[in-house]
Amino acid sequence: MGTNHDIRGPRTDAEVPGFWRGLGLPGLIDVHVHFMPPRLMDAVWEYFEEPGPLIGHAWPIHYRLPEDERLARLRALGVRAFTSLAYPHRPGMAESLNEWTAGFAARVPESVPTGTFFPEPGVDGYVRRALDGGTRIFKVHLQVGGFDPRDPLLDPVWGTLAEAGVPALVHAGSGPVANGFTGPGPFGEVLARHPGLTAIVAHLGAPEFEGFLALADRHKGVHLDTTMAFTRFAGGLGEFPPALLPRLRDLGLEGRILLGTDFPNIPYAYAHQLEVLAELDFGDDWLRTVCWEAAAKLMDLQPG
């Protein structure tokens, strides 16, 4: 299935710069990176490593490091732009998280200004304020938040984002543990109501890969990120069906598949995500688009 494939995927983090240089890229853009206030980050790590009921099995954090060391790792890898995905698990958190991520972006040049929201009174107001402040992507975690994306309180928010052309990166798949609001059905209804919405479906929509690829077929604003897909840590996200690989290749060449990793919350080296994407043998053009060009275009990024 491969064409124009010359680049071997990196097997260690030290090999990552050689990987993107070999593709003729200035670096990498990673749309699925987590930075949060320290106390919340620590709580998330504890939840992963216990593991909590939304995880279901051991999930050791490979990059459980102080913030400055995590930033140094990303810079050494050549990640030139990345998100700071934070998300609330209850009402009353989102606006303060947006204030923190705005401050983070102000002091970290590579950070794409990132926001979040929760179905609660006033949500459209603080989302509009975040947009006015320069937020360029919003994280929505239906699994952890445990809320319905069709909640009437969110209807004006989806409309606001569609009008602004700012993407929502949505964990809408049911992996690793489902709830009543995950899967392509509920978020598909949001897209039907707001067909102009730009969305990035996390984890390729795992494990409902086919359903979310079908949403991408119906809605040109739907993109998907590669986070944890094809890695040798299943993590309850399921195996991508071989029959869908040609569609994944086509979507990538269309600029609809974006590199995501879940750094730092991964149980393996960063290089492994790139290694397994290269092993798909979709060609260097596919890798260039996924690792840089699609995200740069989608969020109008011109990182140095």
LINKAPE-V924321 format. One record per pair of residues at least 4 apart in sequence whose C-alpha atoms are under 8 Angstrom apart, sorted by the first residue. I is the first residue (numbers start at 1). J is the second residue. Records with the same first field share a line. If there is no record, write none. Layout:
I->J ; J
This chain:
1->281 ; 282
2->280 ; 281 ; 282 ; 283
3->281 ; 282 ; 283 ; 284
4->283 ; 284 ; 285
5->281 ; 282 ; 283 ; 284
6->283 ; 284
7->19 ; 22 ; 23 ; 278 ; 284
8->19 ; 275 ; 278 ; 279
9->19 ; 271 ; 274 ; 275 ; 276 ; 277 ; 278 ; 279
10->15 ; 16 ; 18 ; 19 ; 271 ; 272 ; 274 ; 275
11->15 ; 271 ; 272 ; 275
12->16 ; 269 ; 270 ; 271 ; 272
13->77 ; 269 ; 270 ; 271
14->77
15->19 ; 271
16->20 ; 77 ; 78 ; 271
17->21 ; 27 ; 76 ; 77 ; 78
18->22
19->23
20->24 ; 25 ; 26 ; 27 ; 28
21->25 ; 26 ; 27
23->284 ; 287 ; 288
25->288 ; 292
27->78 ; 79 ; 80 ; 292
28->78 ; 79 ; 80 ; 81 ; 291 ; 292
29->79 ; 80 ; 81 ; 82 ; 259 ; 291 ; 292 ; 295 ; 296
30->79 ; 81 ; 82 ; 83 ; 258 ; 259 ; 260 ; 261 ; 291
31->82 ; 83 ; 225 ; 258 ; 259 ; 260 ; 261 ; 295
32->82 ; 83 ; 84 ; 85 ; 202 ; 225 ; 227 ; 259 ; 260 ; 261 ; 262 ; 263
33->82 ; 83 ; 84 ; 85 ; 260 ; 261 ; 262 ; 263 ; 264
34->83 ; 84 ; 85 ; 86 ; 262 ; 263 ; 264 ; 265
35->41 ; 83 ; 84 ; 85 ; 86 ; 101
36->40 ; 41 ; 84 ; 85 ; 86 ; 97 ; 100 ; 101
37->41 ; 97 ; 100
38->42
39->43
40->44
41->45
42->46
43->47
44->48
45->49 ; 61 ; 64 ; 265
46->50 ; 51
47->51 ; 52
48->52 ; 55 ; 58 ; 59 ; 60 ; 61
49->58 ; 59 ; 60 ; 61
50->58
51->55 ; 56 ; 57 ; 58 ; 59
52->56
54->143 ; 144 ; 176 ; 177
55->59 ; 176 ; 177 ; 235
56->176 ; 177
57->235
59->235 ; 266 ; 267
60->266 ; 267
61->264 ; 265 ; 266 ; 267 ; 268
62->264 ; 265 ; 266 ; 267 ; 268 ; 269
63->70 ; 263 ; 264 ; 265 ; 266
64->264 ; 265
65->69 ; 70
66->70
67->71
68->72
69->73
70->74 ; 264
71->75
72->76
73->77
74->78 ; 79
75->79 ; 80
80->110 ; 303 ; 304
81->110 ; 111 ; 112 ; 301 ; 303
82->110 ; 111 ; 112
83->111 ; 112 ; 113 ; 114 ; 137
84->101 ; 111 ; 112 ; 113 ; 114
85->114 ; 115 ; 116 ; 138 ; 139
86->97 ; 101 ; 115 ; 116 ; 139
87->94 ; 97 ; 116 ; 117 ; 139 ; 140 ; 141 ; 145
88->93 ; 94 ; 97 ; 116 ; 117 ; 118 ; 144 ; 145
89->93 ; 144 ; 145 ; 146
90->118 ; 145
91->118 ; 119 ; 120
92->96 ; 120
93->97
94->98 ; 116 ; 117 ; 118
95->99 ; 116 ; 117 ; 126
96->100
97->101 ; 115 ; 116
98->102 ; 114 ; 115 ; 116 ; 130
99->103
100->104
101->105 ; 113 ; 114 ; 115
102->106 ; 113 ; 114 ; 115 ; 135
103->107
104->108 ; 111
105->109 ; 110 ; 111 ; 112 ; 113 ; 114
110->303
112->135 ; 136 ; 137
113->134 ; 135 ; 136 ; 137
114->135 ; 136 ; 137 ; 138 ; 139
115->127 ; 130 ; 135 ; 136 ; 137 ; 138 ; 139
116->127 ; 138 ; 139 ; 140
117->123 ; 127 ; 138 ; 139 ; 140
118->123 ; 140 ; 145 ; 154
119->123 ; 147 ; 151 ; 153 ; 154
120->153
121->153
122->126
123->127 ; 153 ; 154 ; 157
124->128 ; 154 ; 156 ; 157 ; 160
125->129
126->130
127->131 ; 157
128->132 ; 160
129->133
130->134 ; 135
131->135 ; 136
136->166 ; 167 ; 299
137->166 ; 167 ; 168 ; 169 ; 299
138->166 ; 167 ; 168 ; 169
139->168 ; 169 ; 170
140->168 ; 169 ; 170 ; 171
141->145 ; 146 ; 170 ; 171 ; 172
142->146 ; 147 ; 148 ; 149 ; 170 ; 171 ; 172 ; 181 ; 182
143->147 ; 171 ; 172 ; 174 ; 177 ; 178 ; 179 ; 181 ; 182
146->179 ; 181
147->151 ; 181
148->180 ; 181 ; 186
149->154 ; 181 ; 186 ; 187 ; 190
150->154 ; 155 ; 186 ; 187 ; 189 ; 190
151->155
152->156
153->157
154->158
155->159
156->160
157->161
158->162 ; 190 ; 194 ; 197
159->163 ; 194 ; 197
160->164
161->165 ; 166 ; 167 ; 168 ; 197 ; 198
162->166 ; 167 ; 194 ; 196 ; 197 ; 198
163->196 ; 197
165->196 ; 197 ; 198
166->198 ; 299
167->197 ; 198 ; 199 ; 200 ; 299
168->198 ; 199 ; 200
169->199 ; 200 ; 201 ; 202
170->199 ; 200 ; 201 ; 202
171->201 ; 202 ; 203 ; 205
172->181 ; 182 ; 183 ; 184 ; 187 ; 201 ; 202 ; 205
173->178 ; 182 ; 183 ; 184 ; 201 ; 202 ; 203 ; 205 ; 206 ; 207 ; 208
174->178 ; 179 ; 182 ; 183 ; 205 ; 206 ; 207 ; 208 ; 237
175->206 ; 207 ; 236 ; 237 ; 238
176->235 ; 236 ; 237
177->236
178->182 ; 183
181->186
182->186 ; 187
183->187 ; 205 ; 208 ; 211
184->188 ; 205 ; 208 ; 211 ; 212 ; 215
185->189
186->190
187->191
188->192 ; 215
189->193
190->194
191->195 ; 196 ; 197 ; 219
195->219 ; 221
196->221
197->221 ; 222
198->221 ; 222 ; 223
199->221 ; 222 ; 223 ; 224
200->222 ; 223 ; 224 ; 225
201->205 ; 212 ; 222 ; 223 ; 224 ; 225
202->206 ; 224 ; 225 ; 226 ; 227 ; 260
203->224 ; 225 ; 226 ; 227 ; 228 ; 229 ; 237 ; 260
204->209 ; 212 ; 224 ; 225 ; 226 ; 227 ; 229
205->209 ; 211 ; 212 ; 224
206->237 ; 238 ; 240
207->237 ; 238 ; 239 ; 240
208->212
209->213 ; 240 ; 241
210->214 ; 244
211->215
212->216
213->217 ; 247
214->218
215->219 ; 222
216->220 ; 221 ; 222 ; 223
222->256
223->256 ; 257 ; 258
224->256 ; 257 ; 258
225->257 ; 258 ; 259 ; 260
226->257 ; 258 ; 259 ; 260 ; 261
227->259 ; 260 ; 261 ; 262 ; 273
228->233 ; 260 ; 261 ; 262 ; 273
229->237 ; 240 ; 273
230->239 ; 240 ; 273 ; 276 ; 277
231->272 ; 273 ; 276
233->267
234->238 ; 239
240->244
241->245
244->248
245->249
246->250
247->251
248->252 ; 257
249->253 ; 282 ; 286
250->254
251->255 ; 256 ; 257
252->256 ; 257 ; 258 ; 286 ; 289 ; 290
253->285 ; 286 ; 289 ; 290
255->289 ; 290 ; 293 ; 294
256->294
257->290 ; 294
258->289 ; 290 ; 291 ; 292 ; 294 ; 295
259->290 ; 291 ; 292
261->266 ; 270 ; 273
262->266
263->270
266->270
268->272
269->273
270->274
271->275
272->276
273->277
274->278
275->279
276->280
277->281 ; 287
278->282 ; 283 ; 287
282->286 ; 287
283->287
284->288
285->289
286->290
287->291
288->292 ; 293
289->293 ; 294
290->294 ; 295
291->295
292->296
293->297
294->298
295->299 ; 300 ; 301
296->300 ; 301 ; 302
297->301
